[in-house]
Amino acid sequence: MDAMPATPFRPRSSYPAWTTITTRWHDNDHYGHVNNVVYYSWFDTAVNGWLIANGLLDLHDGDRIGLVVASGCDYAAALAFPQAVEIGVAVARIGTSSVTYHLGVFAEGAEDAAAQGHFTHVYVTGAERKAAPLPEAWRTALSAIAAR
C-alpha cells in the first residue's frame, strides 16, 4: 500500500487523546493486512473508551448514547497482525447534540499515520432515541481534546 494520500495526514501532535490497541489474528484479511472494516471498530473503541474513562458515557445507567451518523477513513500504509497500533483522538466539532472526532491510526511509535478518519456521533436519549443537547460537563471535557 504505502501510497501517499491526496491530502497530507494530520501529524501525531494533532491528537491529544490516545488508545493503544493490539491487532488480532483475525484482523488480517487474505491480502495479509488489517481489513478496512477493523479500522472503524478501532475508531469506535477509541472514542467510546475515552468517553467512558472521562465519566461521560455510562453504558448501563446513562441518559444518552451516541449514534454514528457519519464516518470515513483514508489509508496510507498497511498494518498487520501482530502489531500494536495507537489511535489518536481529537474533537473536530461540537454541535448542539453532535460531536465530530478526528482519528489517526499509527503503528506503535510511528510518526506518520497509517490511516486517518472521522467519526460523528449524534447523542440521543437512551429510551426514545431523540436528539439530546450535550450537557455543559460534556462540552468542557470534549473541548479539552479539541483538534490542534
N, C-alpha and C positions, 0 to 999 in steps of 0.2 A: 504494500500500500504506500506508505511514506510519500505521498503526493502532497504538494503544497496547497493549502486551501486558497480559495479565491480571495478571501479577506484574511489578514493576519489574525491569529487567535489572540485572545486576551492573555497577558502574562500571568504567571503564578501569583505575583503580588496583587492582582485584582481580586483575589478571593480571601476574605477574612475568616471564613469558617472551613474546617476540613474534616473529612471522614476517610479512614483507610479501610479498604475492602480487599479481601484476598479472593482472587479468582478461584473458581471451582472447575473440576474436570469437565463437567457437562456444559460449562460456559463456551467452550470451543466448538466451532462448527466444523464441517467437513473440509473447510479450507485451511484449518489449522490456526484460526484466530478467534477471539471472542466475537460471538454473533452480535449483530447490531441491536437486537431486542434486549440484550443484557444491559446495555448502557442505560436504557430507560428505567430498568429496575434499580440500577445504581443511583440514578437521579432521585427516584422515589425514596430510597433508603437514606440518602444523604439529607434531603430536605426534611423528611419526617423525623429522622433521628435527631436533627438539630432542634426541631420544634419540641420534641419530647424532652430532650436534655435541658432545654431552656424553660420548661414549665408551661409552654403554650398549648401543646396538644396533649389531651388526656384521652387515650383510646377507649377507656371504659366508662368514664363519667363526665366527659367533656360536653360542652354545649354547642360545639361547632366542629365540622370536619371540612377538609379541603378536597374539592373535586378537581381533577385535572381537566382543563378546558383547552389547553394548547401545549404542545411540546415539539421539540425539534432537536436534531443533532447533526453536526458536521464532523467529519473524521479526517485525520491527517496521518496517523500511524497506527499500525496493528498492535494489539495487546493479546496475550495468550496465557493460558494456564501452563505452569504455575507462576503466577506473578501477582504481586500486590499492586494495587492502584490507589491513588489518592484523589478524592473527589473534592474540588473546591466549590464552595457555595457563596454566592453574593446576591443580595436583593437588588434587582434592577429597577423595580417599580412597585410602589404600594398604592393601591386604589382604595375605594370605599370598602369593598369586601373581597378584593383580589390582591394577589401578590405574584409578581413575575420574578423568577430566580434565574440567574446566570450560573451555569455549572461548567467546570473544567475538569477533564479527566486526564490525569498524569500518571505515567508509570512511576512507581515509588522513587522519589528523589530526583526525578527528571525536571528540567527547567521548562521544557516545551510541552505543551498539551498534546496528547494523542487525539483528543476529541474535545469539543465544547458544545454545550447545548443550552436550551432554555426550557422553562417549565412554568406554567401558570396555574395556580390554584385559585378557584373561587371558593370562599368559605361560606358554608351554609349551615343552617340549624340541622342537628343530627336527625331529628324526627321528621320534620316537614320538608327538608331539602330546599328551604327558601334562603336566598342570599342574606347573609348576616354581616352587618358592619363590623370591622375589626376593632376590638377594644383598644383603648389607649395603651395599655400594657403591651399588647402585641405590637403596636406601631413603634413604641420605644425600643423593644427588643429587636424587631426587624430592621429598624434604622441603624442599629449598631453594626449590622453586617451589610450595609449598603455598598453597592458597587463603587469601586475607587477609580 
